[in-house]
């Protein structure tokens, strides 16, 4: 076994999406107009995680994503501007995925997504090369890869390669809505071999059938060695071996747009692990990044100067 590279890079594999963010102050009015502020911004859970990891740490961050030819050049520029090394597969048949983010400008700044995943869900094992792990210390997989058969096959190949090299793997379940369609038992089988699971509170509860986040995280930690349950304004829970081992408080923030807050947490958490932090300290960094994320529009940090 070669082993992970000490001080090496983070490789993120996941979705690269064009986000159309519509912020509205009044409730949506069916059948007529609702005034909104609308912006087109780069997004995607995988891409957002990579950008926040690059923002938060000093290690090289690489992103393997799949995009359509319609927006490939734009996304490559945007990723590079955030300090990420883009490794984009250009799909000549399917356009880049698009998400409509409806953001209620009320106190909670809650959001609703309308998702067309486009090219991002067309990964297949042919997109993988073991050489992608050269110089890599950690591999992170977006859970969106689990929602089509070809990309599930891709995940199996990537996990096998990472295990062979001793590279630890983390995964974010990505979407409670899509998890329902995938099936809980299938998800649990697919994440065998993952070292760190980073679910939201809703995802953790859905995956276990528990209504209590702490109990859900504890149960999941019997399946995956380390579970980090993200709870937004309630901070984060860490669980190992069937027990919650740490509770990390949130950093106070005034929400403007909660899009990408969980991705910010994940990116900063992984960057801190690469820098040598322990899981609890890394979760503290994740909470700091999450607080920054909710105070700005879109799911990405500001581009590097």
C-alpha positions in Angstrom: 0.0 0.0 0.0 1.5 3.3 -1.1 -0.3 5.4 1.5 -1.6 8.9 1.4 0.9 11.7 0.7 1.8 13.6 3.9 1.2 17.3 3.2 -0.4 16.4 -0.1 -3.4 17.7 -2.0 -7.1 17.5 -1.5 -9.0 15.9 -4.5 -12.7 16.8 -4.6 -14.9 14.9 -7.0 -18.4 16.3 -7.5 -20.9 18.6 -9.2 -20.1 21.8 -10.9 -23.3 23.8 -11.4 -24.6 27.1 -12.6 -26.7 28.6 -9.8 -29.5 31.1 -10.6 -30.2 32.7 -7.2 -33.5 34.5 -6.8 -34.0 36.4 -3.6 -37.5 37.4 -2.8 -38.9 39.4 0.2 -42.5 38.4 -0.1 -44.0 34.9 -0.3 -44.1 33.5 -3.8 -47.4 34.4 -5.6 -48.6 31.5 -7.7 -49.9 32.5 -11.1 -48.4 36.0 -11.1 -45.2 38.0 -10.5 -43.1 38.1 -7.4 -40.4 40.8 -7.3 -36.9 39.3 -6.8 -33.2 40.1 -7.1 -31.7 37.5 -9.5 -28.0 36.6 -10.0 -26.2 34.0 -12.0 -23.3 32.6 -10.0 -21.1 29.5 -10.1 -22.1 26.7 -7.7 -22.4 23.0 -7.2 -21.8 21.2 -3.9 -18.5 19.6 -5.0 -17.2 22.8 -6.5 -18.2 24.9 -3.5 -16.4 22.5 -1.1 -13.2 22.8 -3.2 -13.4 26.6 -3.3 -13.9 26.9 0.5 -11.1 24.4 1.1 -8.7 26.4 -1.1 -9.8 29.6 0.7 -9.3 28.1 4.2 -6.0 26.3 3.9 -2.6 26.2 2.2 -2.8 22.8 0.6 -3.4 22.3 -3.2 -7.0 21.6 -3.9 -8.1 19.9 -7.1 -11.6 19.4 -8.4 -12.7 16.7 -10.8 -16.1 17.8 -12.3 -18.2 17.2 -15.4 -19.6 20.1 -17.3 -21.2 20.8 -20.6 -19.4 22.7 -23.4 -21.8 25.6 -22.9 -20.2 26.8 -19.7 -16.9 24.9 -19.3 -14.6 27.9 -19.9 -16.5 30.1 -17.4 -16.5 27.5 -14.7 -12.8 26.8 -15.2 -12.0 30.5 -14.8 -14.2 30.8 -11.7 -12.6 27.8 -10.0 -9.1 29.0 -10.8 -10.0 32.4 -9.4 -10.8 30.7 -6.1 -7.4 28.9 -6.0 -8.7 25.5 -7.2 -7.0 23.5 -9.8 -9.9 22.5 -12.2 -9.9 19.0 -13.7 -13.1 19.3 -15.8 -14.5 16.6 -18.1 -16.4 18.4 -20.9 -19.6 16.6 -21.9 -20.4 17.3 -25.6 -24.0 16.0 -25.3 -25.4 17.4 -22.1 -25.3 21.0 -20.8 -23.9 22.0 -17.5 -26.3 21.5 -14.6 -28.4 24.4 -13.4 -30.0 25.0 -10.0 -32.7 27.6 -9.4 -32.1 28.8 -5.8 -35.2 30.5 -4.3 -34.1 32.4 -1.3 -36.6 33.8 1.2 -35.2 37.1 2.5 -36.9 36.5 5.9 -34.9 36.2 9.1 -33.8 32.6 8.4 -32.9 33.2 4.7 -34.1 29.7 3.9 -33.7 28.4 0.4 -35.5 26.0 -2.0 -33.8 24.4 -4.9 -35.0 23.4 -8.3 -32.3 21.2 -9.7 -31.4 20.1 -13.2 -28.1 18.2 -12.6 -27.2 18.0 -16.3 -23.7 16.8 -17.1 -22.7 16.6 -13.4 -24.5 13.3 -13.0 -23.0 11.7 -16.1 -19.8 10.6 -14.5 -18.9 7.0 -15.3 -15.9 4.8 -14.5 -14.2 5.9 -17.7 -13.7 9.4 -16.1 -11.5 7.9 -13.4 -7.8 7.3 -13.5 -5.7 6.1 -10.6 -3.2 8.9 -11.6 -5.8 11.3 -10.2 -4.6 10.3 -6.7 -0.9 11.1 -7.4 0.2 13.5 -4.7 -3.2 13.4 -2.9 -3.6 13.2 0.8 -7.4 13.1 1.0 -10.3 12.3 -1.4 -13.7 13.9 -0.9 -16.8 12.7 -2.8 -20.0 14.7 -3.3 -23.0 12.6 -2.4 -24.7 13.7 -5.7 -22.4 11.1 -7.3 -24.6 8.4 -5.8 -27.8 9.3 -7.6 -27.3 7.7 -11.0 -26.1 4.2 -11.9 -23.0 5.3 -13.9 -21.8 7.7 -11.3 -22.3 5.1 -8.6 -20.0 2.8 -10.6 -17.5 5.7 -10.7 -17.7 6.0 -6.9 -17.0 2.3 -6.5 -13.9 2.5 -8.7 -12.6 5.7 -6.9 -13.1 4.1 -3.5 -11.3 1.0 -4.5 -8.3 3.0 -5.8 -8.2 5.2 -2.6 -8.2 2.2 -0.3 -5.4 0.6 -2.3 -3.3 3.7 -1.8 -4.3 4.3 1.8 -6.0 7.6 1.0 -8.8 8.5 3.4 -12.1 9.3 1.9 -14.9 11.7 3.1 -18.4 12.0 1.7 -21.3 14.5 2.1 -24.7 12.8 1.5 -25.7 16.0 -0.4 -29.5 15.9 -0.5 -32.2 14.5 1.8 -34.7 14.7 -1.1 -32.5 12.6 -3.4 -31.6 10.2 -0.6 -35.3 9.2 -0.3 -35.3 8.3 -4.0 -31.9 6.4 -3.7 -33.0 4.4 -0.7 -31.4 4.2 2.7 -30.2 0.7 2.5 -28.6 1.3 -0.8 -26.9 4.4 0.5 -25.5 2.5 3.5 -24.0 -0.1 1.2 -22.5 2.4 -1.1 -20.6 4.3 1.6 -18.8 1.2 2.9 -15.1 2.1 3.0 -15.7 5.9 3.6 -13.7 7.3 6.6 -15.7 10.5 7.3 -19.4 11.2 6.7 -20.6 14.8 6.8 -24.4 14.8 6.8 -26.7 17.7 7.6 -29.0 17.2 10.5 -31.9 16.3 8.2 -29.8 13.8 6.3 -28.5 12.1 9.4 -32.1 11.7 10.8 -33.3 10.4 7.4 -30.5 7.9 7.2 -31.3 6.5 10.7 -35.0 7.1 11.2 -34.2 9.0 14.4 -35.6 12.4 15.1 -32.7 13.4 17.3 -29.5 14.6 15.6 -27.2 13.3 18.3 -28.8 9.9 18.3 -28.7 9.9 14.5 -25.0 10.8 14.4 -24.2 8.1 17.0 -25.9 5.5 15.0 -24.2 6.4 11.8 -20.8 6.2 13.5 -21.3 2.5 13.7 -21.3 2.5 9.9 -18.5 5.1 9.3 -15.6 5.7 11.6 -16.2 9.4 12.0 -19.5 11.2 11.6 -19.7 15.0 11.6 -23.3 16.1 11.6 -23.8 19.7 10.5 -26.6 21.5 12.3 -26.5 25.1 11.0 -27.2 27.5 13.8 -26.8 24.7 16.3 -23.2 24.0 15.3 -21.9 20.5 14.7 -21.8 17.0 16.4 -19.0 14.6 16.1 -19.5 10.9 16.7 -17.3 7.8 16.8 -18.0 4.1 17.7 -21.7 4.7 18.4 -21.3 7.7 20.7 -21.2 11.5 20.3 -17.7 12.5 21.2 -17.9 16.3 20.8 -20.3 19.2 20.3 -19.1 22.3 18.5 -21.1 25.5 18.8 -22.0 27.6 15.8 -20.4 31.0 15.2 -23.0 33.8 15.4 -24.0 35.2 12.0 -26.7 37.3 10.4 -28.0 35.2 7.5 -28.3 36.7 4.0 -28.3 33.4 2.0 -27.8 30.0 3.5 -26.9 28.5 0.1 -23.6 26.6 0.4 -23.2 26.9 4.2 -22.8 23.2 4.6 -20.3 23.1 1.7 -18.3 25.9 3.4 -18.2 23.9 6.6 -17.0 20.8 4.7 -14.3 22.6 2.8 -12.9 24.3 5.9 -13.1 21.1 7.9 -11.1 19.2 5.3 -8.6 22.0 4.9 -8.0 22.0 8.6 -7.5 18.2 8.7 -5.0 18.5 5.9 -3.2 21.2 8.0 -2.9 18.7 10.9 -5.9 19.7 13.0 -7.9 17.1 15.0 -11.5 16.5 14.0 -13.0 18.8 16.8 -10.7 21.7 15.9 -11.5 21.1 12.2 -15.2 21.3 13.0 -14.6 24.6 14.7 -13.0 25.9 11.5 -16.0 24.5 9.6 -18.4 26.5 11.8 -16.4 29.7 11.2 -16.6 29.1 7.4 -20.3 28.3 7.6 -20.9 31.6 9.4 -19.0 33.5 6.7 -21.0 31.7 4.0 -24.4 32.7 5.2 -23.5 36.4 5.4 -22.9 36.6 1.6 -24.9 35.7 -1.6 -24.1 32.4 -3.3 -22.3 29.3 -2.3 -18.7 30.3 -2.9 -16.2 32.4 -1.0 -14.9 35.6 -2.7 -12.4 35.0 -5.4 -8.7 35.5 -4.5 -7.3 39.0 -5.1 
